[in-house]
Amino acid sequence: QVQLVESGGGLVQAGGSLRLSCAASGFTFSDYAMRWYRQAPGKERELVASIHGFNMDTYYAASVKDRFTISRDNAKNTVSLQMNDLKPEDTALYFCNAASHYSGNNYWGQGTQVTVSS
């Protein structure tokens, strides 16, 4: 049974930091790119950051580059998103996503809320 369980969301003031974590189970973790998406009220879900399953190549949306850092631990089947210098526009529901490098398998977590107050 595939599970992606996010944690670490919360309420923080602008300029603060949060660290999101996602614990994965039920699939071969290193076969999957791990991604963080977010969705703000009334907006489409957007890709925030991505990390390759084994070469650790990363991608960041322009809006978070130099503020957010994605990392993964293939031994612990976890992926994290360190978010620094948070802005009110970072307020959203953040989702962990796993996308297979070899098939169309794609899995989603339930999401964790991040709220940044001004």
C-alpha positions in Angstrom: 0.0 0.0 0.0 1.5 3.3 -1.1 1.6 6.1 1.4 3.0 9.6 1.4 2.6 11.3 4.7 3.5 15.0 4.9 4.3 16.9 8.1 5.8 20.1 9.2 3.2 22.7 8.1 2.0 25.5 10.2 1.6 29.2 10.8 4.7 31.4 10.6 5.4 35.1 10.2 6.9 36.5 7.1 10.6 36.0 7.0 10.4 32.9 9.1 11.2 29.3 8.2 9.5 25.9 8.1 10.7 22.5 7.2 8.2 20.1 5.5 8.8 16.4 5.5 7.2 13.5 3.6 7.5 9.9 4.6 7.0 7.4 1.8 6.2 3.7 1.8 4.9 1.0 -0.4 7.1 1.6 -3.4 10.8 1.6 -4.4 11.7 5.1 -3.3 14.8 5.7 -5.4 12.9 4.8 -8.6 10.8 7.9 -8.2 11.4 11.6 -8.5 10.0 13.3 -5.5 8.3 16.6 -5.8 6.6 19.3 -3.7 3.6 21.0 -5.2 1.4 23.7 -3.7 -2.1 25.0 -4.2 -3.3 28.3 -2.9 -7.1 29.1 -2.7 -8.5 29.9 -6.1 -5.3 29.0 -7.9 -4.0 26.0 -9.8 -1.6 23.5 -8.2 2.0 24.4 -9.1 5.2 22.6 -8.9 7.5 24.1 -6.3 10.6 21.8 -6.3 11.7 18.4 -7.5 14.5 16.0 -6.9 15.6 13.0 -9.0 15.5 9.5 -7.5 19.2 8.8 -7.6 21.3 11.5 -9.2 19.8 14.1 -6.9 19.3 16.7 -9.6 17.0 19.4 -8.4 14.5 21.8 -9.9 13.0 24.9 -8.3 10.2 27.2 -9.4 11.5 30.7 -10.0 9.3 32.0 -7.1 11.1 29.9 -4.5 14.6 29.6 -5.9 17.3 30.6 -3.4 14.8 30.4 -0.5 13.7 26.7 -0.6 15.8 23.6 -0.6 14.6 20.1 -1.4 16.5 17.1 -0.2 15.9 13.4 0.1 17.2 10.4 2.1 16.9 7.2 0.1 17.8 5.1 3.1 14.9 6.5 5.2 12.5 7.0 2.3 11.9 10.6 3.1 11.9 13.9 1.3 12.1 17.3 2.9 11.5 20.9 1.8 13.4 23.6 3.8 11.6 26.9 3.4 13.4 30.0 4.4 12.4 33.7 4.1 8.8 32.8 3.8 6.4 35.3 2.2 2.7 35.6 2.5 2.4 34.5 -1.1 3.9 31.1 -0.1 0.7 30.4 1.8 -0.8 27.3 0.4 -1.6 23.6 0.9 1.7 21.8 0.1 1.6 18.3 -1.4 4.2 15.6 -1.6 4.3 13.8 -5.0 6.1 10.7 -6.2 6.6 10.2 -10.0 8.2 7.1 -11.4 11.2 7.4 -13.6 10.2 4.2 -15.4 6.4 4.1 -15.6 3.3 6.3 -15.3 2.9 5.7 -11.6 2.3 8.9 -9.7 1.3 9.2 -6.1 0.1 12.1 -3.9 0.0 12.8 -0.2 -2.9 14.5 1.5 -1.2 17.8 1.9 0.0 20.0 4.8 -1.0 23.6 5.2 1.5 26.4 5.3 0.3 29.9 6.3 2.5 32.9 6.3 1.3 36.0 8.0 2.5 39.5 7.1 
